[in-house]
Amino acid sequence: MSTPLLTTLLSDVADDLQNINFVWQVAAVLLCWGLGWYAAKVLTRVFTKKDAQSEAERLRVDRFSHVLQLLLVLGFIFIARAVLGKWQHVHLLSVLIPLIGSLALIRFGFYVVRRTFVRDGEIGTFLALFEKFFAGLVWLGLVLHFTGLWQDLFDALDGVVLPVGHNKITLLSILQAVASVVVTIIIALWASAALEARLMQLPTMNMSLRVVLSRIGRATLILVAILVSLTLVGIDLTVLSVFGGALGVGLGLGLQKITSSYVSGFIILLDRSMSIGDIVTVDKYNGKITQINTRYTVLKGLDGGESVIPNEMLVSSAVQNYSLSDRSVSISTDLTVAYDTDIEALLPLLVETASKIERVSKDSPPSAYLIKFGADGLELRLGFWISDPENGRTGVISDVNRAIWQVLQERKIEVPYAQRVVTLINNPQDEVSGQK
């Protein structure tokens, strides 16, 4: 068996320690590390805007800065080894290159996975286990590289043959296929997440158009990743024609609702009939649109509850949008006063009272009307507008009603209540008293 690579490198480094030129290798390492740190800081500062970033975005930038620093240090060490190698031995640099490369690969993998799957800054248990598993695989590969067992492991896996139908596939081919598929899919998801983040930062583009482009970009990248991974595995893409026909039949028979919801999602985003932040009512659901996904839309009600509405329902049903072209909403409250009330003095007073409420719109002033001569008194209606329907109606109606009640109490205006005279016909007690 050949001597392990790590033993050879350590022996060479020990020999270099006895040479005065070893100082140049140490100086080159320190210089490369300093240059990598400084270059990463400069590039991060150039390509990011700190004033326009949230706390979560700044954390992602810091993580990428650490990855970029290691990659730059690795590149500078490669250059230093090539330059110093012309005059002296560079065994120390040869040992550091795989170590720093493995650490950079681990950090880059962590960054890609968290950038792709972590939204709220919290890492789940499964993701934490996956990161530990990935780091373990990288360090295991490094150990196999240094010990010289990497090629032996490849030969052993290539020697394990699994029968699949009439063909035989080695275990090494299966592992390579799984690795290629996983890597390409994760890279596609990471690229789509980066594209979505970049689109959402464009202030001049409509929100619905940004969402449409991000959804189309994600679907395109995933499709390309699947095709590339299948090609790397060695699967002939012409076999997908049979799968596509079967998929079309399945969509036509059993997945009509799901397909319709996906298509409706793109229709909603393209025709701009609804956008994130609108206040809508559909069927018995109402609230503020917080998410428009390709299959469903999320409405957050004023009570905090969230309703998941299929996009097909939003396209095929009538939807009342309170903020499509104008966010102003009309509200009215009714009251009844006695017949002896001075209406000509009361109606302007009601308008003035409603105008003093903070949420009542000043651009469209309130108005008061005599709408009916009721059985118990004069029925009045006070109408007003609000420009913030997302804050609810009950609160502003309560404020207006309380102000009206205070005015009625101060002016001693009577608010009549229903009075009815009940006459009993064929009362059994009257018949008994008549017989007596």
DAURPE-V481945 format. One record per residue. N is the residue number from 1. RES is the residue in one letter. D_LAST is the distance of its C-alpha to the last C-alpha in Angstrom with 2 decimals. Layout:
N|RES|D_LAST ; N|RES|D_LAST
//
This chain:
1|M|129.94 ; 2|S|130.49 ; 3|T|130.03 ; 4|P|126.48 ; 5|L|126.27 ; 6|L|124.70 ; 7|T|127.64 ; 8|T|130.10 ; 9|L|128.37 ; 10|L|128.04 ; 11|S|131.71 ; 12|D|132.67 ; 13|V|130.56 ; 14|A|132.25 ; 15|D|135.61 ; 16|D|134.52 ; 17|L|133.65 ; 18|Q|137.33 ; 19|N|138.19 ; 20|I|137.97 ; 21|N|136.58 ; 22|F|133.31 ; 23|V|132.31 ; 24|W|132.14 ; 25|Q|129.53 ; 26|V|127.37 ; 27|A|127.79 ; 28|A|126.87 ; 29|V|123.66 ; 30|L|122.64 ; 31|L|123.51 ; 32|C|121.56 ; 33|W|118.51 ; 34|G|118.68 ; 35|L|119.18 ; 36|G|116.29 ; 37|W|113.93 ; 38|Y|114.98 ; 39|A|114.90 ; 40|A|111.40 ; 41|K|110.14 ; 42|V|111.77 ; 43|L|110.50 ; 44|T|106.96 ; 45|R|107.02 ; 46|V|108.41 ; 47|F|105.99 ; 48|T|102.74 ; 49|K|100.84 ; 50|K|99.53 ; 51|D|97.38 ; 52|A|95.37 ; 53|Q|94.78 ; 54|S|91.79 ; 55|E|92.17 ; 56|A|91.96 ; 57|E|94.54 ; 58|R|96.91 ; 59|L|96.64 ; 60|R|97.62 ; 61|V|100.53 ; 62|D|101.74 ; 63|R|101.64 ; 64|F|103.62 ; 65|S|106.06 ; 66|H|106.81 ; 67|V|107.42 ; 68|L|109.60 ; 69|Q|111.59 ; 70|L|112.52 ; 71|L|113.45 ; 72|L|115.66 ; 73|V|117.28 ; 74|L|117.98 ; 75|G|119.56 ; 76|F|121.72 ; 77|I|122.90 ; 78|F|123.94 ; 79|I|125.97 ; 80|A|127.46 ; 81|R|128.49 ; 82|A|130.19 ; 83|V|132.05 ; 84|L|133.05 ; 85|G|133.92 ; 86|K|137.00 ; 87|W|138.62 ; 88|Q|137.15 ; 89|H|134.85 ; 90|V|131.08 ; 91|H|129.69 ; 92|L|127.09 ; 93|L|125.66 ; 94|S|125.66 ; 95|V|123.55 ; 96|L|121.07 ; 97|I|120.45 ; 98|P|118.50 ; 99|L|116.65 ; 100|I|115.51 ; 101|G|114.83 ; 102|S|112.52 ; 103|L|110.64 ; 104|A|110.34 ; 105|L|109.06 ; 106|I|106.38 ; 107|R|105.23 ; 108|F|105.26 ; 109|G|103.21 ; 110|F|100.66 ; 111|Y|100.46 ; 112|V|100.00 ; 113|V|97.30 ; 114|R|95.33 ; 115|R|95.76 ; 116|T|94.44 ; 117|F|91.60 ; 118|V|90.49 ; 119|R|88.07 ; 120|D|86.34 ; 121|G|89.35 ; 122|E|88.14 ; 123|I|90.27 ; 124|G|88.46 ; 125|T|89.62 ; 126|F|91.01 ; 127|L|92.96 ; 128|A|94.39 ; 129|L|95.54 ; 130|F|97.06 ; 131|E|99.00 ; 132|K|100.35 ; 133|F|101.30 ; 134|F|103.07 ; 135|A|104.95 ; 136|G|105.99 ; 137|L|107.34 ; 138|V|109.37 ; 139|W|110.87 ; 140|L|111.58 ; 141|G|113.41 ; 142|L|115.41 ; 143|V|116.39 ; 144|L|117.41 ; 145|H|119.47 ; 146|F|121.32 ; 147|T|121.92 ; 148|G|123.17 ; 149|L|120.60 ; 150|W|118.92 ; 151|Q|121.20 ; 152|D|120.96 ; 153|L|117.15 ; 154|F|117.40 ; 155|D|119.81 ; 156|A|117.57 ; 157|L|114.46 ; 158|D|116.51 ; 159|G|117.68 ; 160|V|114.15 ; 161|V|113.48 ; 162|L|110.02 ; 163|P|109.79 ; 164|V|107.29 ; 165|G|107.32 ; 166|H|110.87 ; 167|N|111.80 ; 168|K|112.62 ; 169|I|111.53 ; 170|T|112.77 ; 171|L|110.46 ; 172|L|112.20 ; 173|S|111.25 ; 174|I|107.60 ; 175|L|107.50 ; 176|Q|109.27 ; 177|A|106.83 ; 178|V|103.77 ; 179|A|105.32 ; 180|S|106.13 ; 181|V|102.64 ; 182|V|100.95 ; 183|V|103.33 ; 184|T|103.04 ; 185|I|99.23 ; 186|I|98.97 ; 187|I|101.48 ; 188|A|99.51 ; 189|L|96.25 ; 190|W|98.06 ; 191|A|99.57 ; 192|S|96.20 ; 193|A|94.59 ; 194|A|97.44 ; 195|L|97.08 ; 196|E|93.34 ; 197|A|93.89 ; 198|R|96.56 ; 199|L|94.42 ; 200|M|91.45 ; 201|Q|93.76 ; 202|L|94.56 ; 203|P|92.59 ; 204|T|93.63 ; 205|M|92.25 ; 206|N|88.66 ; 207|M|86.66 ; 208|S|85.69 ; 209|L|89.33 ; 210|R|90.39 ; 211|V|87.96 ; 212|V|89.13 ; 213|L|92.79 ; 214|S|92.19 ; 215|R|90.33 ; 216|I|93.04 ; 217|G|95.73 ; 218|R|94.22 ; 219|A|93.86 ; 220|T|97.43 ; 221|L|98.92 ; 222|I|97.17 ; 223|L|98.33 ; 224|V|101.89 ; 225|A|101.78 ; 226|I|100.69 ; 227|L|103.43 ; 228|V|106.05 ; 229|S|105.02 ; 230|L|105.18 ; 231|T|108.61 ; 232|L|109.80 ; 233|V|108.58 ; 234|G|110.53 ; 235|I|107.71 ; 236|D|108.57 ; 237|L|106.07 ; 238|T|106.33 ; 239|V|104.14 ; 240|L|101.28 ; 241|S|101.09 ; 242|V|99.65 ; 243|F|97.24 ; 244|G|96.26 ; 245|G|95.45 ; 246|A|93.31 ; 247|L|91.56 ; 248|G|90.88 ; 249|V|89.29 ; 250|G|87.18 ; 251|L|86.02 ; 252|G|85.19 ; 253|L|83.16 ; 254|G|81.58 ; 255|L|81.98 ; 256|Q|80.65 ; 257|K|77.94 ; 258|I|80.34 ; 259|T|83.07 ; 260|S|80.68 ; 261|S|79.53 ; 262|Y|83.16 ; 263|V|84.06 ; 264|S|80.92 ; 265|G|81.92 ; 266|F|85.20 ; 267|I|83.49 ; 268|I|81.13 ; 269|L|84.07 ; 270|L|86.28 ; 271|D|83.92 ; 272|R|82.65 ; 273|S|79.05 ; 274|M|78.09 ; 275|S|80.04 ; 276|I|79.68 ; 277|G|77.46 ; 278|D|75.26 ; 279|I|71.46 ; 280|V|70.04 ; 281|T|66.89 ; 282|V|67.19 ; 283|D|64.24 ; 284|K|62.02 ; 285|Y|64.94 ; 286|N|66.09 ; 287|G|68.57 ; 288|K|72.18 ; 289|I|75.03 ; 290|T|77.22 ; 291|Q|79.33 ; 292|I|80.43 ; 293|N|82.13 ; 294|T|83.60 ; 295|R|80.68 ; 296|Y|77.67 ; 297|T|76.45 ; 298|V|74.74 ; 299|L|71.83 ; 300|K|70.93 ; 301|G|67.34 ; 302|L|66.20 ; 303|D|64.70 ; 304|G|68.17 ; 305|G|67.57 ; 306|E|70.24 ; 307|S|69.64 ; 308|V|72.47 ; 309|I|72.26 ; 310|P|74.63 ; 311|N|76.77 ; 312|E|75.98 ; 313|M|72.36 ; 314|L|73.56 ; 315|V|75.72 ; 316|S|73.45 ; 317|S|70.16 ; 318|A|69.14 ; 319|V|69.88 ; 320|Q|68.67 ; 321|N|71.48 ; 322|Y|70.60 ; 323|S|74.22 ; 324|L|76.34 ; 325|S|77.81 ; 326|D|75.76 ; 327|R|73.92 ; 328|S|71.55 ; 329|V|67.86 ; 330|S|65.10 ; 331|I|61.83 ; 332|S|58.77 ; 333|T|55.67 ; 334|D|52.54 ; 335|L|50.35 ; 336|T|47.63 ; 337|V|47.72 ; 338|A|45.54 ; 339|Y|46.11 ; 340|D|47.64 ; 341|T|50.44 ; 342|D|54.03 ; 343|I|55.00 ; 344|E|58.61 ; 345|A|59.20 ; 346|L|57.23 ; 347|L|58.92 ; 348|P|62.48 ; 349|L|61.23 ; 350|L|59.82 ; 351|V|63.17 ; 352|E|65.06 ; 353|T|62.87 ; 354|A|63.38 ; 355|S|67.11 ; 356|K|67.47 ; 357|I|66.39 ; 358|E|69.53 ; 359|R|68.95 ; 360|V|67.88 ; 361|S|70.83 ; 362|K|72.71 ; 363|D|74.60 ; 364|S|71.45 ; 365|P|69.28 ; 366|P|65.47 ; 367|S|63.42 ; 368|A|59.85 ; 369|Y|57.78 ; 370|L|54.54 ; 371|I|53.34 ; 372|K|49.78 ; 373|F|47.08 ; 374|G|44.26 ; 375|A|40.53 ; 376|D|40.72 ; 377|G|44.16 ; 378|L|47.82 ; 379|E|49.17 ; 380|L|52.77 ; 381|R|55.36 ; 382|L|58.39 ; 383|G|61.20 ; 384|F|64.33 ; 385|W|67.19 ; 386|I|68.63 ; 387|S|72.09 ; 388|D|71.57 ; 389|P|68.96 ; 390|E|70.45 ; 391|N|68.84 ; 392|G|65.33 ; 393|R|62.63 ; 394|T|59.85 ; 395|G|61.88 ; 396|V|62.80 ; 397|I|59.28 ; 398|S|57.98 ; 399|D|60.67 ; 400|V|59.83 ; 401|N|56.07 ; 402|R|56.67 ; 403|A|58.99 ; 404|I|56.49 ; 405|W|53.72 ; 406|Q|56.10 ; 407|V|56.88 ; 408|L|53.23 ; 409|Q|52.60 ; 410|E|55.65 ; 411|R|54.75 ; 412|K|51.07 ; 413|I|50.08 ; 414|E|46.45 ; 415|V|45.74 ; 416|P|42.19 ; 417|Y|39.87 ; 418|A|37.29 ; 419|Q|33.95 ; 420|R|31.13 ; 421|V|27.61 ; 422|V|25.24 ; 423|T|22.31 ; 424|L|19.88 ; 425|I|18.97 ; 426|N|16.07 ; 427|N|14.82 ; 428|P|12.80 ; 429|Q|10.87 ; 430|D|9.98 ; 431|E|8.79 ; 432|V|6.51 ; 433|S|5.14 ; 434|G|5.35 ; 435|Q|3.75 ; 436|K|0.00
//
